[in-house]
Amino acid sequence: MSATNDVPEKAEAKASFDEVHQADEQDEMLQRYDLLKDLTGDQRKAINKSLVRKLDWRFLPCITMMLLMNYLDRINVSNARLAGMQKDLHMTDTQWSAGISMFYVGYIISQLPANVMLAKGNPRILLPCFMLGWSVVTLAMVLCTSSVGFILCRFFVGVMEGPFVPAVSLMTSSWYTKSESPMRMSIWHAGNIISNVISGLLAAGILTRMKNVAGLTSWQWFILIEGIVSVVVGVVSFWFIPKWPHNTGEYMFTAEESQMAQYRQLVNAGGVTEDDEGGAWDGTIMACKDPFTWLFTCLHFFVIIAQSFKDFFPSIMDTFGFDETGTYLLQAPPYIFAYMACLAVSWTSSRFRDHCWHIAGVMIVSLVGTVILIATLEQGPRYFSLFLLCAGPFIALNLHLSWETAVVQRPRVKRAALIAITNASSSVTHWFTPYFFLTNQAPRYQTGGGVIMVGCGVTVLSCLALRWWVARKNKQLEERQRETGEYNSWRFVN
């Protein structure tokens, strides 16, 4: 939370407060929790530390692994294309792009109803079931013999994968505070980035060595192994996913830790609980009426346009002239750099309580990388440009998710609807961006590069618009405070 210079010194101290175990001034909120109210600050600090440790070592690694498999599926299809999947299924470029697009049709239509349902339901059951669903359909792709089968499988994989990222964003914002979320989101967002590294390494090991083993093509083995691992992760995850802070129970947290989880979020949201909400669709209506929803939708939409190279990254690498193994292996370093940069920038975002300038900065860097990529055919500069290109959109997406969940805290159903609306709307880009990276435009892919540059530029403008709206809303809060004399610690974050 942030405060401006117009707020009195005492109020500023409250507004900047985030260490809930030291919240001696939050007695009114603390009185709601009988297991915490009579404890000392040090005792609450110990409970808070234990709670965060359990989240960091159980929940966070589990969702990181689940998301890694989620994103790995999308990248693996691109590598399978290089290994002959498109040729073996007798598909044209247009049919292949249609399959990629149909994934996002299913992905989009499932997000809003599933995330609203999950906000009122049991994520401990629903998240693993989503994962098992897409894993089974992925395994079915091994049996595809035509473009029709490929397109249908990609559609149903999209239906099952669609709710996952919005659901994990929602859960992260329900368990971690505003200052904790950016770094934690960057950690589980590793599933998005590191999947690109792992996919390249797996491609080098499987696609080049398992051709015609047991009568299967190398791309069939590639998808089969991925699907089996995904099933295993989905089954194991039933033991590591909590419900919500108010109803998880003692299978994962003690009674004191459960109350601390609720208290942390109460302080984090300025005294409004996640239970202060109406029916499932009331939150959707609230989200649709909130200008923040559409500002964040615009931001997310153009970040994903700037990230449109991701599904075609193996094809871009193929234009560098390396041998097959080198093409797969050299996909990894740009994504490793992107992940390290994501951790660093997320830390500074938390430290300085800023999202706007961090997102704008990394997107300008990505724009520069795109210009280099399409302006020269020199191998060295082009490979360097991939490091810049990869870093920007992945970092921006991570900070965007943190920003929207920090700004729109309560009720949970409204937050769930906002996350799903922004994510689903941005996924519409996948219906048309695949057509900008056709093989006849290699090696420059200048149309695709131009689209990425537009995405970077409009993302920066969207950040500035959001910063202006946040300042306007905070000014309204301060004016209301001066008129009524009632202090409210809530401030929208930039």
Protein Blocks (a to p, Z undefined) as FASTA:
>chain_A
ZZdfkbcfklmmmmmpcblmlmmmlmmmmmmpmklmmpcfklmmmmmmmmmmmmmmmmmm
mmmmmmmmmmmmmmmmmmmmmnommmmnopafklmmmmmmmmmmmmmmmmmmmmmmmmmm
cfklmmmmmmmmmmmmmmmmmmpcbfklmmmmmmmmmmmmmmmmmmmmmmmmmmpcfklm
mmmmmmmmmmmmmmmmmmmmmmmmmmmmmgoighiafklmmmmmmmmmmmmmmmmmmmmc
ccbfklnojmlbcfklmmmmmmmmmmmnoopafklccdfklmmmmmmmpmklmmmmmmmm
mmmmmmmmmmmmmmmmmmnopafklmmmmmmmmmmmmmmmmmmmmmmmmmnopaklmmmm
mmmmmmmmmmmmmmpccfklmmmmmmmmmmmmmmmmmmmmmmmmmmmmbcfklmmmmmmm
mmmmmmmmmmmmmmmmcfklpfklmmmmmmmmmmmmmmmmmmmmmmmmmmmmmmmmmmmm
mmnopacfbdcdZZ
